[in-house]
Amino acid sequence: MNNLFDTDDNDFKPLADLVRPVSLDEYFGQRKIVGDNTSIRNMILNDNISSMIFWGPPGVGKTTLAKIIASTTNSDFYELSAVTSGINDIKEIMEISKFNKSNGKRTILFVDEIHRFNKAQQDAFLPFVENGSIILIGATTENPSFSCNSALLSRAKVYVLETLSEEDIISILKKAAQKVYSKLEIDDEVYKAIASFSKGDARGALNILEVLANNTLESKVVIQDLEKVLGKKTFLYDKNGEEHYNLISALHKSMRNSDPDAAIYYTARMLEAGEDPLYIVRRLIRFASEDIGMANTNALVQAVSTLEAVKLLGMPECNVNITQLVVYLSVSPKSNALYMAYENAKTDAIKTANLSVPLHLRNAVTSLHKEIGNGKGYKYAHDYKEKITNMECLPSSLKGKKYYIPTDSGNEKNVKATLLRIEEIKKKLN
């Protein structure tokens, strides 16, 4: 195999370590956290670090940010992984921190995956954080409110790191390639495909680039090379482009037409191309009310439950949850009555925005309100046998207007019958 990239003594280090940023200026993403005039940037520049916890998904820069802090502040820096370390490791560093403190030196302890330490292990940090012997920086992919004990949380500021954008990932990849694989020519579509496939995980993206570069036999890397490395067809998919909207439209219309097979196909097209599953489910939640509504009120319940399942599992495990919902919505009875009701009401609401609420529906909060007639003539439904009155609730110029026109589809036929019964009761009260 040809050696098409630069070599040095760092060849045995993973690419993600070779190109890890060493300063804030080299750090990509998380501008809300480390941008100009942010608290962390100011703390680093002023060498005034306090205990903190970084919470975010894998590969978004938690460890990198901790190491930047270590390299730019005047402190001894120690690193533990909660996966491989135990209570004895913690005690050893605590002893070092006491010695450092007695000699006027600060100790920063970075604990990766701190959520994996149990309560007793986390409690071991508390006295040393409290007396200033150590500055604790924890990193976790789990919600600290549940994975870290409250005493520790009260002594550390939690910073939420967000998933990196595809633009950030592409910038990271290009910088890495320029530094380590400068003899390779890599097509832009390869960078774009890796960024889409990695779903905001910079480490994962760099790992793919490393495997790709180490397995290429040519001086130019094209999309077919990436497909060979990934072992699957690489979909070029612009989440903000035309195909994005074409596919979600096709999914929506397939479900509306009660075609679960087509709906599953378009769902798979989006998920395998790297679409955010939460985006798909949010569209399905809208569909549950827009195209099904009162015909099957359980559709909205199912959709919201799927949203929670997707948040809990993530990809790829959640693909079957989304498929279940897509099939359920596809075979449900359909009604757009709620959608039409709102659209028609919206038209009137815009045209009649100057209409006052009828006096009998207003609250009489003050004596002046009572004098002008607020609440006069209001009929309290619970005082009536059927819990229904013949009181008009719309402004007089819209009296008798109907916005919601139920269909005979699914459960909505029962809603239609209920509304007819309510009308009959109102007529008898006139």
N, C-alpha and C positions, 0 to 999 in steps of 0.2 A: 504494500500500500504506500502510495506517495505521501510524503510529509509536506502538506501544502500550507502549513501555518507555522508561526514563530514558535520557537522552543526556548525554554530556559529552565532554571532549577525548580520552578514552581509547577512543572508539568504534572506532578502527582497530586496537586491540589485540585479539587473540583472547580469548575469554571465560576460558580457562584461565589466561591471564596476568593478566587484570583481577582475578580473585578468588583469586590465589595467596596462601596464608597467609604472613604476615610474622613470626609468632612461634610458639613451641611451643604456646601456648594455643589457637591457631587451627588447629593441625595435626591432621588426622583420621587415625586408624589408627596402626599400628606402635607400639602401647603397649609391646611388649616392648623396643623400641629406645629410645623417647623418653618412656616413662612415668615416674612418680615414682621417684626414686632410681636411675634407670638411668645407665649410664656416660656416654652421650652427653649426656643432660640435665645431668648434673653438670659435665661438661667445658665445656658452653656457659655454664652459669650462673657457673662459676668462671673463665671465659675462659682455659681451659687445653687448647686443641684440639691433637690429635695427628693424624698422617696416617691416613687410613682409606679404605676402599673400600665403596661401597654396591652390593650385588648384589640384583637383583630384577627382576620382569617390568615391562613398560612401564606408566607411569601410576600408580605406587604411591607416588610422593613422593620419589624420589631427588634430583632437581634442587631441588625445593622445600626439602628439608631442608638441602641445601648452602647455599642462599641465606639460609635462616634463620640458619644458623651465621655467614654473612658479615655479616648485618645486626646481629647481637647480640654480636659479638666485636670487639676493638680491633685489627683487621688490615686491610691492603690486600687486596682480593679481586679475583681475575682468573678469567675463565672461558674455557675452550677447548672446542671440539667436535672430537673426533678425526675426524669426517667431513670437516670443512672446513679443519682446521689441519695445518700441516706442521712440520718440524724448525726452520725459521727462526722460526716463531711461538713455539716452545718456548724457543729461545735468547734471544729478545727478553725474554720474561718472566723467564728466569733472570738476565739482567743487571739487570733491575729489582729482583729479589729480593735480589741482592748489595748493591745500593745501599741498599735498605730496611734490610737487616741491619746495614750499617755505621752506620746512623742510629738503630739500636735499634727498628726497626719490623718486625713480622712480615708475611709474605706468605702468603695462602691461595690456592692454585691449584685450581680445580675443573675436572676434565676429564670431560666427558660422553662416554659410549660409549668409555671408555678401552681396551676390548678391540680397538678398530679401529686403535690405534697398533701398529706392528710392534715387534719386540724392540729395534731400534736406537733408535727414538723413546722407548720406555719406559726404556731404559738412560740416556737423557739426563737423566732426573729424579733418578737415584740419588744422585749426589754432593751435590746441593742438598737432598735430603731428609735425607741422612746428616748434613750439617753444620748443619742447622736453618735454611737460607736460605728454604726453602718448607715449608709444610704442605700436603701433597697430599691432595685429596679426589677420588676417582674414582667414576664411576657406570658400571655395566655390567649388561647383561641376560644376559651369558654367565658361565658358571662361572669365577671368577677363577683357580682351580687350573689351568685349561687356557688361559685367554686372557691372563693376566698372568704376566710372568716371575717366577721364584721369588725373585730378589733384591729385587724391588719388594714382593712379598707379605710378605717377612720384615720389612719396615719399615712396614707398614700393617696396621691391624686391619680385618678383613672383617666387615661387618654385613649380615645377610640380611634384606631387606625382603619381607614377605609380600603376596600379593594382597589387595586391600582387600575387606572384606565388603560385601554388598549394603546393609547398614544404614549403613556408612560412606559409600558412594556416594550413597545417598539424602540423607544429611545434607549432603554437599558440594553436591549439586544444589539442595537447598532453600535453602541459604545463598546460593548464587550467584544463584538466581532472586530472592530477597528483595533482594539488593544491586543487581542490574542490570535485572531484569525485574519490578519491583515492581507494575506496572500489569497484569500478566498473572495470571490465575487458572489454575493448573495442577492438574489432577486428580492425586490420589495414585497412581492406577494408572499414570499416565504416568511418574512418578518411578520406580515399581517396575519398569516395563517397561524403561526406559532402564538402570537398574542391572543388571537381568538380562542385557540385551543386551550391555552393555559388559564383562562378565566381569571385574570388579575393576579396570578401567582407568579411573581418574578423569579423565584427559585426554580419553579417548575419549567418556566419558559427557558431559562438559562440551561437547565439540564437537557432539554430537547435540543437546543442549539449545540451543546457540547457533543451529544451523541451524533447529531447530524454532521457536524464538522469532522468528527473522528472517523466517520464511516463513508465519507465521500471520496471518490476516485478521480474526480474532475476538479478543475480550478473554479468552476462556476456551479453554484447550488441553485436548483430550480424546484418548483413545487412537487414534481414527481419524486425527487430525492426525499423530500419530507414525508410523502405518502409511504415510501418504503420503510422509513424509520418508524413511523407511527403504526404501520401495519394496517392502515385504513385509508379510505378515500378522504382527502382533505377538502372540506367545503369552504369555498371563499364566500363569505357572507358578511355584508355590511349591515350592521345593526341599525344604522341610521339611514340606509339607502332604500332604493325602490323595492328590492327583493324582500326586505324585511316586511314592508307593508303588504306586498303581494301575498306572502305566505300567511300572515295573520288574517288577511281578508279571506283567503281560501279556506282556512280553518273555520272561521266564523260562518261562512256561507255553507260549508259542508255540514256543519252541525245543524244549522237552520233547516237544511234540506233533509235532515234525519239520515245522514249517510255516515255511519261510524267508521267505515273503512277508509274513506277519503280523509276524514277528520284525523284519524290515527296517523295516516301517512304524512299529512302536513305538520302534525305535531312532531313526528320523528325528524322531518326535514329540519325544523327549527332547532330542536334540542341537539341533534348531532352536529349541527353547524355552529353550536356554541351559544345559542340564544339563552338569555337569562330565564330560567324556569319560572321565576317569580313574575316576570313580565307576562308570560303566557297565562299563568293562573289568574292574574289580575284581569286580563281580558275575558277569561272564562267566567269570573265572578260577574262582570258586566253582562255577559251573555245570559247568565242565569236569571236576571231580572228583565233584560231587554227583550229576549226572545222566548222566555218561558213564563216568568212572572207567576201570576196566581194560578196558572194551569198546573203547576207543580211547585208549591212553595218550598218543598224540601230541596229543590235544586240549589238555591242560594246557601242552604245549610251545608250541603255537600261541597260546594265550591269553596266556602270559607274553611271548612275542615281540611280540604286539600291544600290550601295555602299554608296551614299550620304544619301539615305533613312535609311539605316541600322545605319549609324553614328548618324543620327538625332533621331531615335526612340529607337534603342537598342532592346534587347530581353525582353519580348516575342513578342512585337508588330510588330517587323520587320519580323516575320516568314512568314507573308502573302506576303510581298514584295519579299522575296527570292523565295517563291513558284511561284509568278507571273513570275519572271525571268526564273526560271527553266522550266516552261511550255513554255514560249516564245522561249527559246533556243532549247527545244526539238522539237518543231514543225516547226522551221525555216529550210529553205533549207540548205543543208550542202555542204561545200567545204573545203578541206585541202590544196588548191593550195598555199595559203600564207605560210603555214607551210613547205610544200615541197620546195617552192621557196627559203626560207631562208636556209633550211638544205642543199640544193644543192649549194647555193651560199657560204655557210660557208665552205663546203668541198673545193671548188676552192679557196676561200680566204686564207685558211690555206696553200694550196699547192703552191699558187702563190703570197705569201706575199712579194716577192722581186720585183714584177712587178711595174714599174713606172707608174704614172698617165700620160696619153698622153699629150704631150706638149700643144696641142691646148685647153685643158681643164684647164690648169694652169693659175693663175693670173700673170700678168706681173707687179709686184709691184715696181721693181727697173729697172734701165737701163740695168743692167747685165742680169736680167730676160728676157728683150726684146732681148738682143743680142743672148741669147742661144735659143730663139724661143718660149718662153712662150706666150701662147695666139695666136700664129700665126696659121691662118686657122680656128679659131673659128667662127662658124656661129650662129648669134643671131636670135633665133627662131621668135622673134616678128617682124623681118624685112621680114618675109615670109608670103604669103597670108594665108596659112593654119596654121601658127604658128608652123610649123614642118619643120625640115631639114633632109637631108640624112647623117648628120655627125655621124661618129662612136664614141661612148663614152666608150666602153670597151677597155682594152689593146689589142693590135693587136693579141696576141696569143689566146685571148678568143673571137675574132670577130665572131659575129653571134650566140653566146651562148644564150640559152633561159632558164631562171630560173622560171619565172612565167608562168605557163601553165593554163589558166583559164578553168573552166568546163562549162557545160551547165546548172548548177544548179541555180535556182532563178535569182537574178539580175546579176549574174556573166556571164550569156550568153550575156548580153548587153555589159559588159566589154570586153568579147571576140570579139564581133563584132566591138567595138571601136578600139581594137588593130589591127584587120585585116584591118580596114580602114586606120589606121596610116601606116601600112606596104605598102599598095597600093600607098599612097601618096609619101612615101619615094622612091618607085621604079620609079615613074614618074620623080622624081628629079634627078635620076642617069644619 
